[in-house]
Amino acid sequence: MSKLLPLRLKDLIFPAISVSALPPTPGTHGEVAHPHELDPETLAYSFRFDLGEEQRSASAGLRVRSEESAPGRGAPYRVDVEAFALFEANGHEHVDDKAMLMRRYSAAAALLGAIREQVATLTSRGPWGTAWIPMVSIEAMAKLPEEGRAAGKASATGKRAKGARRATKASAE
């Protein structure tokens, strides 16, 4: 498997995008610590990744949601964005943990980048100016579930691929 190209993007859609400017709290907008970044404490990330039956295709989804932050803590916006992508999986013969992690990492990075760009674009015309989703650890988001590591070590006769697929489906929940 090419380390440079574990996945190739085939399609990217946004099934849901919601960005709301929050009303100002008197006297706080000028005192916001990071006025152009959403408060990381209010963000929730939900990532899922599924490898196709033949390991030749993959799909991934990412949802980023925020709750209202305390006054002065972050950009005064509430976001709820979902992105979904279809990929062509390169190196389909590789189903070990390292290959799965590379695919998951690539998918999570692509989706988070796309969501960050959508939020920046939509907020650029908002009353408080452009707001960004802060940088997060893609590695933590994309890591394999513990049961996937155990399942991936089964045998090299097909159980390994089935275990890897189960692991990615389990991580979606």
N, C-alpha and C positions, 0 to 999 in steps of 0.2 A: 504494500500500500504506500502510495506517495505521502510522505510526511507534509508536503506542501499542499496537497489537494485531497483530503480525506472525503470531502463532499463537494458536489457541484450543485449550486442552486438552480432549480427548475422553475419554481413558482413561489411567490410571496404575496400573501393577502393579509388584510387587517379586518377580521370579522367584526371587531368592535373597537371604536375609538371614542372616548369621552374625556374632554378636558374642560374644566370649569374654573373660571376665575372666582376667587372667594372675595366677599365684601371686605373692605378694609376695617381693621380694628383701629379705632381712633388713636393716632399718634404712634403706631407701631411700624408702618411700612418703611419709614426712613431709618428705623432701628433694627431691621432684619439683618441677622448675622451674615447670611448667604442669600441675598435677594434673588439670585438667578439660579439657584439650585434647590430642588425639592428636598425636604428634610428626610434624610436617610432612615430615621427612626419611624417614619410613617409609611414606608414603602414595603409592600409584600410582593414577592416574586414567585410565580408558579411555572415551572418548566417541565415539559414532557418530551420524550424522544422515543420513536418507534422505528425499528429496523424492519424492512420488508421481509417476506418469506424467503426470498432467494438472496437476501443481503445485497441486492442491487439497487434498492431504493430505500429512502428513509423519509419520515415526516417528523416535524417538531413544532411545538407550540410554546409560546411564552406569554404570560399575562403579568402586567405590572399595575398594581393598584396602590393608591395612596389614600390616607385619611387626612383630615384637616390637622395641620400641625399647630402647636401652641404658638400664640402670637410672638413674632420675632425669631422663629426657629428656621424658617425656610420660605421659599417662594410661595406666595399665596394662591396656589392652584391645587385643585384636586384632579387626579388623572386615573383613568381606568382604560388600559389599552391591551388588546390581544393581537398577537401576530402569529401566523401559521405559515409554514413553508414546506415545500416538497423538494427533496434532494435526490440526486443520483449518487449512490454510494460507490466510491472507487475502492479497489482492492477488496472486492466482495468475498474473497477467499479467507480474509483475515477476520476472525471473530473473537480474538483474545481480548482480555481486559484493556490492554493498551490501545488497541485499534478502536474499541468501543468508546473509550474515554476521549480519544482524538475526535471521533465523529460527534460525540455529545458536546464537546467543547466548541467545535467549529459551528455547530448549529446554534448553541446558546449565544455565542459571540455575534453571529450574523443577525439573530433575532433581536438581541438587546440593542445592537447598533441601529437597526431599523426603527425600533420603538423610540430610542433616544432622538433620532432625527425627526420622527413624526411629532413628538412632544415639543421639540424646539421650534419646528415650523408653525405648529398651531398656536403656541404661546407667543410667538413673535409679534402677533397682531393683537395680543391681549392687553388689558389695562396696566399690567405690571411688567410688561416686556418679556423677553425670552427667558424661559426656565428650562433647566436641564435635569435629566435624571442623573444622579451622581454615579461615579464609577463604583462598580462592585466587583467582587471576586467571581469571575466566570468559572474558575476552577472549582470553587465550592458549589456553584449552581449545577455544574455539569458532572460532578463526581458520581461514580457508580454506587448504587446502593450496596450495602454489605452482602445481602443475599445474592446479588449478581456476581460478586467476586467468587463466592463459593460455588455457584452454579456454573460459572465459566470454566472452572477447573475440573469439570466432570470427565468426559473423555473426548478424544478428537474425532469421534465417529458420528457426529451429528448432535449428540447431547449438548455439546459445547454451544452450538449455534442456538438451539432451543433455549438453553439456560440464559444465554445473553439476551435473547428476545424477551424472555420472561422478566429479566432484571430491568430492562428498559421500560416495559409496560408497568411494572410495579412502581417504578420511580415516578410515573405519571400521576399516581394517586397520592 
